Amino acid sequence: MEKYVDILVFMIAGAFFPLLNVFLSMPLRRNYPGDEKQMAYESGEIPVGDARVQFHISYYVFALVFLVFDVESLFLYPWAVVFRHLQPGLVLAEMAVFVLMLVVGLVYAWKKKVLTWV
């Protein structure tokens, strides 16, 4: 139980330090309320239309699939660095299974037409 005390202290400090800074800075900062301050800033231009534009869900799914495959491809780098120091047959088989799972995921996304840009 004693080894978790450090983690608890860091969690409490991590939660309260930002809050303490925000509340201590409130009396020190300037406050000039006004209509211009409440308006959305768009590079100096006057905003036109509603700010809440609905995007097609396929954009989000496409970005999510890209992120998954991008992060998964990052796992290949450390494997390639330590490949010489490990048993080549076993490690190569494990990486083949890993890449096969990526390919199956890519084929699944392709069949579901997730990768088509609208």
C-alpha positions in Angstrom: 0.0 0.0 0.0 2.9 2.3 0.7 4.0 2.2 -2.9 0.7 3.7 -4.0 1.1 6.8 -1.8 3.4 8.5 -4.3 1.0 7.9 -7.1 -1.8 9.3 -5.0 0.2 12.4 -4.1 1.0 13.0 -7.8 -2.6 12.6 -8.8 -3.8 15.0 -6.2 -1.1 17.5 -7.1 -1.9 17.0 -10.8 -5.5 17.8 -10.2 -5.2 20.7 -7.8 -2.2 22.6 -9.3 -4.0 23.8 -12.4 -7.1 24.6 -10.4 -5.0 26.6 -7.9 -3.4 28.5 -10.7 -6.7 29.4 -12.3 -8.3 30.6 -9.1 -5.2 32.6 -8.0 -5.0 34.3 -11.4 -8.6 35.5 -11.3 -8.1 38.5 -9.2 -4.9 39.5 -11.0 -6.2 39.5 -14.6 -8.0 42.2 -16.4 -11.6 41.7 -17.3 -13.1 43.8 -20.1 -16.5 42.2 -21.0 -18.2 43.2 -24.2 -20.0 42.0 -27.3 -16.8 42.0 -29.4 -15.1 39.8 -26.8 -17.9 37.2 -27.0 -17.8 37.0 -30.8 -16.0 34.2 -32.5 -12.6 35.2 -33.9 -12.1 34.1 -37.5 -8.8 35.7 -38.6 -10.1 39.2 -38.3 -13.1 38.6 -40.5 -16.7 39.0 -39.4 -18.2 35.5 -38.9 -20.9 34.6 -41.4 -23.4 31.8 -40.8 -23.7 29.3 -38.0 -20.6 28.0 -36.4 -22.1 24.5 -35.9 -21.6 22.9 -39.2 -22.4 19.2 -39.5 -19.7 17.0 -41.1 -20.4 13.7 -42.7 -19.6 10.8 -40.3 -17.3 9.2 -42.9 -14.7 11.9 -42.3 -14.4 11.0 -38.6 -14.3 7.3 -39.4 -11.6 7.8 -42.1 -9.5 9.8 -39.6 -10.0 7.1 -36.9 -8.9 4.3 -39.3 -5.9 6.4 -40.3 -5.0 7.0 -36.7 -5.3 3.3 -35.8 -3.1 2.2 -38.7 -0.6 5.0 -38.1 -0.2 4.0 -34.4 0.0 0.3 -35.3 2.7 1.0 -37.8 4.7 2.7 -35.1 5.0 -0.7 -33.4 7.1 -1.9 -36.3 10.0 0.4 -35.6 11.0 -0.9 -32.1 10.6 -4.5 -33.4 13.0 -3.7 -36.3 15.6 -2.2 -33.9 15.8 -5.2 -31.6 15.3 -7.8 -34.3 19.0 -8.9 -34.3 19.0 -9.5 -30.6 16.0 -11.8 -30.5 15.3 -15.3 -31.9 14.7 -14.5 -35.6 12.2 -17.3 -36.3 9.9 -16.7 -33.4 10.0 -12.9 -33.7 9.4 -13.0 -37.4 6.4 -15.3 -36.9 5.0 -12.9 -34.3 5.4 -9.9 -36.5 3.8 -11.8 -39.4 0.8 -12.4 -37.3 0.7 -8.7 -36.3 1.0 -7.5 -39.9 -1.6 -10.1 -41.0 -4.0 -8.6 -38.4 -3.4 -5.2 -39.9 -4.0 -6.4 -43.4 -7.3 -8.1 -42.2 -8.3 -4.8 -40.6 -7.5 -2.9 -43.8 -9.4 -5.4 -46.0 -12.4 -5.2 -43.6 -12.3 -1.4 -43.7 -12.1 -1.5 -47.5 -15.0 -3.9 -47.8 -17.1 -1.7 -45.6 -16.2 1.3 -47.9 -14.8 3.2 -45.0 -11.8 4.3 -47.1 -13.9 6.0 -49.8 -13.7 9.7 -49.6 -17.1 11.5 -50.0 
